[in-house]
Amino acid sequence: MTCGSYAQTNSANVCVLSIPSKGESAERMLTASMLTDVARSMALAWEPDWAVAMSHSHRDLQAAEGQDDPWLGWVTYLSRGRGTVPPLPAPVRIEPVEDQGTLIILTPERFTVANPEHVALARRVRELLAQAGLMRRAGADPRE
């Protein structure tokens, strides 16, 4: 986790929650409501530029597709400074985080890269967010 500073050149003000994949912790954590609460808490506590709750397999898939930060996970937070989140397709849910930013919850069911519909939804949402200028690196010109 790198939060609260943009001072380091190759570092951003972000929070990443890697979700456990097995065991009792995974069963408790792997719900949209739990991850939404955790991501909201991370956003309020550390005021990151972006925050994400996602599996290692989803992050690996995005890296293989050449997608860089910010990552788009099952639950993603984008600060208000990034811009306004556009309308997104169902079943995606958008929730404000006080006056700081927005949470994006891709699906109410457990997100998995084994489900092609989940992967397609994530790609479509990322595309819409990129078109709105929200998926740029911290410090990048919003017009790029």
Secondary structure, 3 states (H helix, E strand, C coil): CECCCCCCCCCCCEEEEECCCCHHHHHHHCCHHHHHHHHHHHHHHHCCCEEEEECHHHHHHHHHCCCCCCCCCCEEEEEHHHCCCCCCCCCCEEEEECCCEEEEECCCCCCCCCCHHHHHHHHHHHHHHHHCCCCCCCCCCCCC
